[in-house]
């Protein structure tokens, strides 16, 4: 059974992980500002809201039915975009921002830990995600075989994925950049 100190340590780690992801989200959002086609960037998901306690997947805590803070697994960014012709450049801007974050603040967040969900301005229609691969389509990758994936270069589609508008409810997201109000 985990000790009180171990529980506190785990909770501290999970809160710090969320904070690290929030900082990464801000850096990536800033890296997208030079692209005029990007109208708005918002952070959503567990990184955007106060963490809640739950019985985790970690064996010692799960067996003892000890609740700790939710584990943020990645950063979810909603990106409202007018033109999809420079998605590879957006992908590279994200990677460059995360490299700079590591170099300048010693915070390591890998590019695959930051998902960019692309939305159509005005309608909020989900378009897809920016692909994580450096080439589109990437040979021998099952992800690239999904219908519609890569029809627009670097616009990734996922089997049976549905983006729920409720993920962007006012209390569930934080706007990081909004060209329409600046």
CORTAWO-V702802 format. One record per pair of residues at least 12 apart in sequence whose C-alpha atoms are under 10 Angstrom apart, sorted by the first residue. I is the first residue (numbers start at 1). J is the second residue. D is the distance in Angstrom with one decimal. If there is no record, write none. Layout:
# CORTAWO-V702802
i/j/d
I/J/D
I/J/D
This chain:
# CORTAWO-V702802
i/j/d
1/60/6.5
1/61/7.5
1/62/9.9
1/63/8.1
1/64/6.1
1/65/9.6
1/66/9.1
2/60/6.6
2/61/6.8
2/63/9.9
2/64/7.9
2/66/8.5
6/61/9.8
7/61/8.3
7/66/8.3
7/67/8.7
7/68/7.1
7/69/9.8
8/68/8.6
10/61/9.8
10/68/7.2
10/69/8.2
10/71/9.9
11/53/9.1
11/67/9.4
11/68/5.9
11/69/5.7
11/70/8.8
11/71/9.3
12/68/9.7
12/69/8.8
13/69/9.3
13/71/9.3
14/51/8.9
14/68/8.4
14/69/6.3
14/70/7.2
14/71/5.9
14/72/7.4
15/47/9.7
15/50/9.4
15/51/7.7
15/69/7.4
15/70/8.8
15/71/8.5
15/72/8.9
17/47/9.0
17/71/8.0
17/72/7.1
17/73/8.9
17/74/9.6
17/107/10.0
17/109/9.8
18/46/8.1
18/47/5.6
18/48/8.6
18/49/9.5
18/50/9.3
18/51/8.3
18/70/9.4
18/71/8.0
18/72/6.1
18/73/8.8
18/74/8.9
18/75/9.0
19/47/7.8
19/48/9.7
19/72/9.8
20/47/9.3
20/75/9.9
20/107/6.8
20/108/8.2
20/109/7.9
21/47/6.7
21/48/9.4
21/72/8.2
21/73/9.1
21/74/7.2
21/75/6.1
21/76/9.5
21/107/9.1
21/108/9.3
21/109/7.3
21/113/8.7
21/114/8.5
22/43/8.1
22/47/6.3
22/48/7.4
22/74/10.0
22/75/7.6
22/76/10.0
23/98/9.9
23/101/8.6
23/107/8.8
23/109/9.7
24/75/8.1
24/94/9.5
24/97/8.1
24/98/6.7
24/101/7.2
24/102/9.5
24/107/8.2
24/108/8.7
24/109/6.9
24/110/9.6
24/111/9.9
24/113/9.7
24/114/8.2
25/41/9.4
25/42/8.8
25/43/6.9
25/44/9.9
25/47/9.0
25/48/9.7
25/74/10.0
25/75/6.7
25/76/8.2
25/77/7.3
25/94/9.5
25/97/9.6
25/98/9.2
25/109/9.8
25/114/7.6
25/115/9.8
25/176/8.1
26/41/9.4
26/42/9.4
26/43/8.6
26/77/9.9
26/97/9.5
26/175/9.8
26/176/6.5
26/177/8.7
27/94/8.3
27/96/9.7
27/97/5.9
27/98/7.2
27/100/8.7
27/101/7.2
27/176/9.6
28/41/9.3
28/77/9.1
28/90/9.6
28/91/9.9
28/93/7.6
28/94/5.3
28/95/8.3
28/96/8.6
28/97/5.6
28/98/7.0
28/101/9.3
28/111/9.9
28/114/8.6
28/116/9.8
28/176/9.6
29/41/6.2
29/42/8.1
29/43/9.0
29/77/8.4
29/78/9.9
29/79/8.9
29/93/9.7
29/94/8.3
29/97/8.9
29/175/9.5
29/176/6.3
29/177/6.5
29/178/9.8
30/93/9.5
30/94/9.3
30/97/8.3
30/176/8.2
30/177/7.5
31/90/8.3
31/92/9.6
31/93/5.8
31/94/6.5
31/95/9.4
31/96/8.2
31/97/6.1
31/98/9.5
32/79/9.2
32/89/9.6
32/90/6.8
32/91/9.5
32/93/6.9
32/94/7.6
32/97/9.4
32/177/8.8
33/177/7.5
33/178/8.9
33/179/8.2
34/90/9.9
34/93/9.7
35/81/9.4
35/83/9.9
35/86/8.9
35/89/9.2
35/90/8.1
35/93/9.8
36/81/8.8
36/82/8.6
36/83/9.1
36/179/8.5
37/80/8.4
37/81/5.4
37/82/5.1
37/83/5.6
37/84/8.1
37/85/9.4
37/86/8.9
37/179/9.7
38/79/6.9
38/80/6.0
38/81/4.5
38/82/6.6
38/83/8.0
38/84/9.6
38/90/9.5
38/118/9.6
38/119/9.9
38/121/9.3
38/177/9.3
38/178/8.7
38/179/7.8
39/79/7.5
39/80/5.5
39/81/5.8
39/82/7.4
39/119/10.0
39/120/9.6
39/121/7.5
39/177/7.9
39/178/5.9
39/179/5.1
39/180/6.5
39/181/9.5
40/77/10.0
40/78/8.0
40/79/5.8
40/80/5.2
40/81/7.4
40/119/9.5
40/121/8.5
40/175/7.6
40/176/7.7
40/177/5.3
40/178/4.2
40/179/6.0
40/180/7.5
40/181/9.3
41/77/6.5
41/78/5.6
41/79/4.6
41/80/6.5
41/81/9.1
41/116/9.1
41/117/9.6
41/118/9.4
41/119/9.8
41/174/8.7
41/175/6.1
41/176/5.6
41/177/5.1
41/178/6.5
41/179/9.0
42/76/8.4
42/77/5.5
42/78/5.1
42/79/6.7
42/80/8.7
42/116/9.7
42/117/9.8
42/168/8.4
42/172/10.0
42/173/6.3
42/174/5.4
42/175/4.1
42/176/5.3
42/177/6.9
42/178/8.4
43/75/7.5
43/76/6.0
43/77/4.7
43/78/6.4
43/79/9.0
43/116/9.6
43/168/8.8
43/172/8.6
43/173/5.4
43/174/5.1
43/175/6.3
43/176/6.8
43/177/9.6
44/75/7.8
44/76/5.6
44/77/6.2
44/78/7.2
44/167/6.7
44/168/6.6
44/169/9.1
44/170/9.9
44/171/9.5
44/172/6.0
44/173/4.3
44/174/6.5
44/175/8.8
45/72/8.7
45/73/10.0
45/74/8.9
45/75/7.5
45/76/6.1
45/77/8.5
45/78/10.0
45/167/6.9
45/168/8.6
45/172/6.8
45/173/7.1
45/174/9.7
46/70/8.0
46/71/8.3
46/72/6.0
46/73/8.5
46/74/8.6
46/75/8.2
46/76/8.4
46/172/8.4
46/173/9.2
47/70/9.9
47/71/9.3
47/72/6.3
47/73/8.8
47/74/7.8
47/75/6.5
47/76/7.7
47/77/9.9
47/172/9.5
47/173/9.0
47/174/9.6
48/72/9.9
48/75/8.8
48/76/8.7
48/77/9.7
48/171/9.0
48/172/6.5
48/173/5.6
48/174/6.2
48/175/9.6
49/171/7.8
49/172/6.1
49/173/7.2
49/174/8.5
50/69/9.6
50/70/9.6
50/172/9.5
51/68/9.6
51/69/6.0
51/70/6.0
51/71/8.4
51/72/8.7
52/67/9.2
52/68/8.0
52/69/5.4
52/70/5.8
52/71/9.4
53/66/9.3
53/67/5.5
53/68/4.9
53/69/4.2
53/70/5.7
53/71/9.3
54/66/7.8
54/67/4.6
54/68/5.6
54/69/6.2
54/70/6.1
54/71/9.3
55/67/4.3
55/68/6.3
55/69/8.4
55/70/8.3
56/68/6.8
56/69/8.0
56/70/7.1
56/71/7.8
57/70/9.8
57/71/9.1
73/113/7.4
73/114/9.6
74/109/9.0
74/110/9.4
74/111/9.8
74/112/8.2
74/113/4.7
74/114/5.9
74/115/7.4
75/109/9.4
75/111/9.8
75/112/9.2
75/113/6.0
75/114/4.6
75/115/6.0
75/116/8.4
76/113/8.6
76/114/6.2
76/115/5.1
76/116/6.3
76/117/7.3
76/173/9.8
77/114/7.4
77/115/6.1
77/116/4.9
77/117/6.0
77/118/8.4
77/129/9.8
77/173/9.2
77/174/9.6
77/175/9.5
77/176/9.3
78/115/8.5
78/116/5.9
78/117/4.8
78/118/6.0
78/119/6.8
78/124/9.6
78/126/9.3
78/129/9.3
78/167/9.6
78/168/8.4
78/173/9.1
78/174/9.9
78/175/9.1
78/176/9.9
79/115/9.9
79/116/6.4
79/117/5.9
79/118/4.9
79/119/5.9
79/120/8.5
79/121/9.1
79/124/9.7
79/126/9.7
79/129/9.3
79/130/9.9
79/177/9.4
79/178/9.9
80/116/9.8
80/117/8.4
80/118/5.9
80/119/4.6
80/120/5.5
80/121/5.4
80/122/8.8
80/123/9.7
80/124/7.5
80/125/9.3
80/126/9.2
80/127/9.6
80/178/9.2
81/117/9.9
81/118/6.6
81/119/6.2
81/120/5.9
81/121/6.3
81/124/9.8
81/127/9.4
82/118/9.6
82/119/8.6
82/120/6.5
82/121/6.6
82/122/9.9
83/120/9.1
84/118/9.2
84/127/9.5
84/130/9.7
84/152/7.3
84/153/8.3
84/154/8.8
84/155/8.0
85/152/7.8
85/153/7.7
85/154/9.1
85/155/9.7
86/153/8.7
86/154/8.7
87/118/10.0
87/129/9.5
87/130/6.5
87/131/8.3
87/152/8.9
87/153/7.3
87/154/5.8
87/155/7.2
88/130/7.9
88/131/8.2
88/132/9.4
88/133/9.3
88/134/7.9
88/135/8.7
88/136/9.1
88/153/7.7
88/154/6.1
88/155/9.0
89/154/9.7
90/116/9.6
90/130/8.1
90/154/9.7
91/111/8.6
91/116/8.9
91/130/6.7
91/131/7.6
91/132/7.5
91/133/9.0
91/134/8.6
91/154/8.5
92/111/9.4
92/132/9.9
92/134/8.9
94/110/9.9
94/111/7.0
94/114/8.3
94/115/9.9
94/116/9.4
95/109/9.6
95/110/8.0
95/111/5.7
95/112/9.2
95/114/9.4
95/132/10.0
96/111/9.2
97/111/9.4
98/110/7.1
98/111/6.9
98/114/9.4
99/111/8.9
111/132/7.6
112/131/9.3
112/132/6.3
112/133/9.3
113/132/9.8
114/130/10.0
114/132/9.4
115/129/7.1
115/130/7.4
115/131/8.8
115/132/8.6
116/128/8.6
116/129/5.5
116/130/5.8
116/131/8.7
116/132/9.7
117/129/4.6
117/130/7.0
117/155/9.7
117/156/9.6
117/163/8.7
118/130/7.3
118/155/8.7
118/156/9.8
119/163/9.7
124/165/7.9
124/168/9.7
125/163/8.7
125/164/9.9
125/165/8.8
126/162/8.3
126/163/6.4
126/164/8.9
126/165/8.9
127/155/7.9
127/156/8.9
127/157/8.3
127/163/9.3
128/148/9.6
128/149/8.6
128/152/9.9
128/154/9.4
128/155/5.8
128/156/5.6
128/157/5.4
128/158/8.0
128/161/9.3
128/162/9.8
128/163/9.0
129/149/9.6
129/154/8.1
129/155/5.7
129/156/5.1
129/157/6.6
129/158/8.7
130/150/9.9
130/153/9.2
130/154/5.7
130/155/5.1
130/156/5.8
130/157/8.9
131/143/9.6
131/144/9.3
131/149/9.1
131/150/8.6
131/153/8.6
131/154/4.9
131/155/5.7
131/156/5.0
131/157/8.5
132/154/8.0
132/155/9.5
132/156/8.3
133/154/7.9
133/156/9.6
134/154/8.5
135/150/9.9
135/153/8.8
135/154/7.8
136/149/9.1
136/150/6.2
136/151/9.4
136/152/9.1
136/153/5.9
136/154/5.8
136/155/8.7
136/156/9.2
137/149/8.1
137/150/6.0
137/151/9.1
137/153/7.6
137/154/7.7
137/155/9.8
137/156/9.4
138/150/9.4
138/154/9.9
143/156/8.1
143/157/8.1
143/158/7.3
143/159/8.7
144/156/7.5
144/157/8.1
144/158/9.0
145/157/9.3
145/158/9.5
145/159/9.6
146/158/6.4
146/159/6.3
146/160/9.7
147/159/8.0
